[in-house]
Amino acid sequence: MIEIKTSTLSDGEFNRGVFAQRDIKKGEILHEAPVIAYPNAEHEHIEKTLLADYAFEYGINHTAILLGYGMLFNHSYTPNATYDINFDNHTFDFRAYTDIKAGEEITINYNGEVDDNEPLWFNKDKE
């Protein structure tokens, strides 16, 4: 259903993104990414690494690193996908927010809410 390919949205070293291999209907689950959660107090160690920009809030007291394709979705303020935390399964469940065509890059809003247009943490220094 999804695959990793070169993205024009990313300007990092790897320029990767998640793409639809087939048409995906609005509401369809795209990916269930397992998490490795750790207490927020340990995040100071992650902040010293590249992983800091890939960590997700995981409830009030924890942060999570996502496995699978979870950390490879690129950002958009007009995303075609969203995610929910599934604490029972310890996964982040990515779901199509709109219909997605085969070959289209799948994006999420890094702020967590589809309509949150606040500047991203890694762009705040640029403003």
Helices and strands as residue ranges (DSSP letters): E 2-6, E 16-20, E 29-39, G 40-42, H 43-46, G 50-54, E 56-58, E 62-66, E 74-75, E 81-86, E 91-96, E 105-108, G 124-126
